Amino acid sequence: MVNHDLVEIRWHGRGGQGAKSACLLLADAAGMQGKFVQGFPEYGPERMGAPITAYNRISEKRCNIHSNIYYPDYVAVVDETLLDSIDVTAGLKTGGAIIINTPGSPQEIRPRLRGWEGTVCTIDARRISEGTLGKNLPNTPMLAAVVKVSGVLETERLLMDIEASFKHKFATKPQVIQGNMEALKKSLEEVQVG
């Protein structure tokens, strides 16, 4: 059972895929909804394509824990090829869920999860981002999928807050705002839970 007073999320991706950006965007969105937040990457010899890990803590109260997250409530996997080399379910709490960027269904992916028996969710973030943004930028669809599965934020407010943030950040590129908003909405509808 997930305690919504403190939700911990671990992100797995590869350098350049936006896992760190999605983690920090989730932290910003949670902060806008009045939550106490932490969003931080685990630094190492990052380079384009190398495995990276990032973390979020989202809490109703001030959180004084300052370490990596070893027993997350949710795990987001931005690159499914990591399933073959990293135990992405390590420490994942019973009652939590794993959210994977893949065109496969939860049932198709489950055998690759080293015996994980909990909730498996999938989202084809690549297809969604290519359709809405014109390129493979899976971080925005993954952000939406994590919010939908975890219930850690109100989705309607998330859409408003992210749009306001993007309007400020991409004031000269309205097409970027529209594409990202479309990606968020599509992802909220298309995430599969199994």
Secondary structure as GFF3:
##gff-version 3
##sequence-region A 1 194
A	DSSP	beta_strand	6	14	.	.	.	ID=ss1
A	DSSP	alpha_helix	19	32	.	.	.	ID=ss2
A	DSSP	beta_strand	36	42	.	.	.	ID=ss3
A	DSSP	beta_strand	51	59	.	.	.	ID=ss4
A	DSSP	beta_strand	74	77	.	.	.	ID=ss5
A	DSSP	three_ten_helix	80	84	.	.	.	ID=ss6
A	DSSP	beta_strand	97	101	.	.	.	ID=ss7
A	DSSP	alpha_helix	106	109	.	.	.	ID=ss8
A	DSSP	three_ten_helix	110	112	.	.	.	ID=ss9
A	DSSP	beta_strand	119	123	.	.	.	ID=ss10
A	DSSP	alpha_helix	125	133	.	.	.	ID=ss11
A	DSSP	alpha_helix	139	150	.	.	.	ID=ss12
A	DSSP	alpha_helix	155	169	.	.	.	ID=ss13
A	DSSP	alpha_helix	174	190	.	.	.	ID=ss14
A	DSSP	beta_strand	192	193	.	.	.	ID=ss15
###
